[in-house]
Amino acid sequence: MKQAIVLAAGEGQRLRPFTVTRPKAMLAIAAKPILQYVVESLAANGIRRIVLVVGYRKEHVFDYMGSGEPFGVEISYVTQENQLGTAHALAQAREVADDEFLVLHGDNLIEAATIADFVAVEPDAVLVKRVADPVRYGVVNIEGDEVKEIIEKPREAGSNLVNTGIYAFSREIFRFTESVLDIPDALNNMIAGGRSIRALETTGARLDVVYPWDILSLNAAVLGDMEARLGGSIEDGVSLKGQVTVGQDTVIRSGSYISGPVVIGAGCDIGPNVSILPATSIGDNVVINSFTEVKNSVICNDVTVGPGCVVNDSVIGKGCVIKGRFAAFGGQSEIRINGESPLVNVGVMMGEDCSVDNNVTAQPGTILGNYCQVRMEKVIGGRIPDRSLVY
Amino acid sequence: MCGIVGYIGARKAQSVLLDCLGKLEYRGYDSCGIAVLNDGIEVRKDAVRVKALAKALAPLNGTTGIGHTRWATHGEPSKVNAHPQCDCTGRIAVVHNGVINNFQKLREQLAEEGHTLASQTDTEVIPHLIEKYYDGDFVKAVERALKDIEGSYTMIALMAGESRLVAARKDSPLIIGIGDRENFLASDVPALLDYTSRVIYLEDGDIAVVNAGGVRVKNNGSPIVREEHKILWSVEDAQKGGYEHFMLKEIHEQPRVIRDTLAEYIASAEPIADLTAAGGTGPEDLLILACGTSYHAGLVGKYIIEGLVKIPVRCEMADEFNYAGQVSARNKALVITQSGETTDALKAVKKLKEAGCEVIAITNVVGSTASRLADRTIYTRAGPEISVAATKTFLGQLIALYWLALPYARVDIRRLDELVRELRQLPVKVQQVLDNEAAIADIARQMAGYENIFFIGKGINYPVALEGALKLKEISYIHAEGYAAGELKHGPFALLGSRTPVVAVVAQDNTCEPVITSIKEIKARRSPVLVLMSEGDDDTAELADFVITVPQIDPLFSPVVNSVALQLLAYYVAKQRDCPIDFPRNLAKSVTVE
């Protein structure tokens, strides 16, 4: 197998506000988009020709992935204008597909080991994974190692094996992608037509982001595996513990205490006297002023956090400006999203380019939309739409 | 203005030369050609673009050769005028970038001596001069020939029976790419990125003898060692990465360019360049010189520095200054040139240096001539720009100008904090303009049918109007004029009417009211009005036929977001009109002739 087709056209509506301006595959986990983990895992397994199927906000993929050179791969693009389904997405790559190729989702974070055995498999095949709660996924019923049927979110599961969305196909698949919208339906039709499809099991990681707060758990999971690398300038009197990565041209000022795993990007200005505590990712060009604590959080590019703030268990979207004494602590809360209301333990999920004045408190589970302005002394909570003014 | 390349090594020279030439087309592309050393010299050339030539050619066998992509200065674009040019025997071939001032005299002289010159080019005298002086030593013959030439003569010569190339640099750029038992020559770095990242920049007056195993450089007759540089640009930077045109790709790179350019400076507490006057009394005045889009960046710089530092700033077009400008030795001067090779800007630097001025250069190209001539260089971190129409380098220049002025700002600490914070937020604000691309494209489609469009702005957004008009005219071929809002009534009003729309840049500062008055006057002449304004300004939006909104931002930084919106407008108008966006007719990327 020499080629991979990676589906990266989808929006991820349940991840709003973070997916209003970019596709789900471009959400950053530990300072790297999910798609980059997929591409790097392919490269590590010797697959260097990659077709990206893009659609929703595709420019963000172009701008970051380019022609693939920095990742050691060669990327070409095809566009899925309307995101109708995975089979429809795959069909867009028909003209550029090799005789045999892998298909992967660009918005599921995988590690190289997950696909290490699968890259050598003969088509057609599907990679499956054993899970405890299969009914939330596409359950794969098998006999021997042959797939009998894939059933999406069944009421009762016939097995503990679920579809990872990673496939090895020959061009034969394109005979089945025209009549259906999603790949599992195409597979079921192939099986009904008498073709055999093998199931291969993996024990490697495959992490999905469904809700905004999943960004935090993925971030924590991935940070644990990061290698420490110190760039920039670290003043005397800074304590660094555990795995800490600091990017180029970043300044960490005196009296700051950084306890890894922590990633800090390039061109940042941190401190003096700032605490950055485990499982925190900070993007490029971020300013964090004195006496602020950040813990178990993701802070995106171009954010400024003022003095004396507490940012715990939170995601701060790119370009936000938070003035002094802002507080967001984690805590149990019920958040309604698409008719579901899971109970989660989070601080604030803040969309991009918000402006938050002095002394604002965000209650646990606050989802603040993009481009919001919050005035001094406010307590915010619940779900606040994009472009709101909180007076 | 032209691009030249050379290759010597073990690969088939033809494919290397054509590949490298393709990446130099931004320097000119009205004709091209190659000469490859076989038993003799095989020359293939035509008045076509590199791709067309590559398609038409049968494979040649040699592994040494030279190539040229031309921008006509002497003689119309044609097969006979294309380079390489040869001597009478066809054993010497030359590619040349520059202008030979005394070529008429040399031509007549050579003709009298029995040489047959076939083309109208100035270049052709070089191979004939080499032929004239050749007495068994190729290198000596080139050196002797160049002594007869007045003008600029960056060139590479190839001779049958010689396993080396002889290159010379005078005024136009030339670099040597160092490979493993192979070497390359080119006018610019991007041409070589696929092959090597190790380069040597030649200086004026250098003559280099290049063979597969090594390079020897002489200047003024004595050997000299030129330092080798490692280029950090990747090949990817020179490709389109998903976009239809380099211009759109480069427009989209701007949030990253701002971030990188800021990161370059922001970590240091020191000013990036010293603006204090010779007596150490703090900044007193500043002279800014530049051409084209860089001139517009300079004009914005004038408003930035006058507004923040409160000193008088003069901004002039480099070429005008070169002919008539007066300067005193105590003037500080800032010269802005994207490529660092623009002839008019370099002449200005030389004139300033002769007058005893301290010169600060702002350029995008490390090691470029401007950076070597200036006392201090501020680099923009935009990476190579392929599209002829400058976008990301303009933004990089603006960021450098903001950062240059801020340490000297005569504003209180609260205002300074606010400005630095907003500066850091610019990548996100620019990204929002890009995310609004579809709406701008819609309006562009409606503007594409007009043949005359005015752009107006006032204060710091006056240069933005000039730049908006320049972008539109250079890539869409629509006649566009930028005007100061208040100047429109002093003449151009006569041209307004329902077929002449006006693009008005409205900022949230003290220029807002007068610009709105201008818009009302324009509406009274029935011109359609496109207003470019901040989100939420509903009253202004009501006056307009078309509205493009940009995120709210401090007026000082409004040129950044407004320029990006106007770049997208120009791009989509040109796309609607089916123009060759990256390579507009009659234009080339860096103007290395007067």
Interface residues (C-beta under 8 A of the other chain):
Chain A: T21 V54 R57 K58 E59 V61 F62 D63 M65 G66 S67 G68 E69 P70 I75 Y77 G232 S233 Q248 D249 T250 V251 A266 G267 D269 D284 N285 V287 N301 D302 T304 K318 G319 V321 E352 D353 Y371
Chain B: S234 V235 E236 Q239 K240 G241 G242 Y243 K249 H252 E253 P255 R256 R259 D260 L262 A263 E264 I266 A267 R421 R424 Q425 P427 V428 K429 Q431 Q432 L434 D435 E437 P551
